[in-house]
Amino acid sequence: MHIHKEGTRTIVIVFALLIIFNLVANQFIDSLFITGLGAILLLAFFIFIVSFFRKPERNPVINAGEVLSPCDGKVVVIEETDEPEYFKGRRIQVSIFMSPLNVHVNYNPINGEVKYVQYHPGKHLVAWHPKSSTENERSTIVIGDGKDEILVRQIAGTVARRIVTYSKVGDPANAGDELGFIKFGSRVDLFFPVGSEIVVKLNQVITGAESVIGRIKN
């Protein structure tokens, strides 16, 4: 397992705070209990931050028509709905909630070419709020394989304040390669063509770049 590049600055800052606290506490605080407790809490926070920015190895395997999960997390929405930004019509939406304990790397769900990328500033409603898909800070990416197109939407939550998207229009997209990163609690929506077969269930825990979310029927 490696540490993701998006975490380097944060990890360095937290580590520096841990060192500073220990130096100040040893100099000005006489209570061993307080200094020990503070050091333990900061160390636990440091371990959490390092864990949050972990980048595990993934082994994507995709067959024709299959769509891989773009992230780790839990399936919280499966429904047919209108997608107003790009398709402007009916699609099947699958939403995946990422808790702060999940890996927060985002992955390409299919092979193809990046057709559309658009970042939207916005609110920071809780990630499972129904309006978070259209009102929160978010980034929309569409990947086409020559026959069909899949829309991936990175959505910031209450805590998440930074969405990173690496994809650019015209880039090749290989299933399982990094698409971007969302810092802390957040959500990713997928939009399938109507008639696609969704193979996951509500509340199912899935793995990014490995779990199959659905199959597009041609």
BELMO-V848201 format. One line per field, one symbol per residue. phi: phi as a letter, one per 30 degrees, with the letter a starting at -180 (. if undefined). psi: psi as a letter, one per 40 degrees, with the letter a starting at -180 (. if undefined). A space follows every 10 residues. Layout:
phi->???
psi->???
//
This chain:
phi->.ccdddcedd dddddddddd dddddddccd dddddddddd dddddddddd ddcdbddbbd bbceidbddd adkbdcbbad adcddcdhad bccbcbccde dddcdcbddb dlbdcabbcb dadbdeddde dddccdeabc bccccjcbbc ccbdbdcddd bbccbddbej ddbcejddcl abdieaabcc bcddjdcccc ceiddbcdib dddabdcc
psi->iihideeddd dddddddddd dddddddehd hddddddddd dddddddddd ddeigihigh hhiheihihe iiahhehhih ihhedddfah ihhhhhhhie eiheiiihdi iaihdhhhhh iaafiidehd eddedihihh hhhieddiih hhhhhiaddh ehhhhdiihe iihhheihda ihhahaihii hiiheihhei ihehhihhed hhdihhh.
//
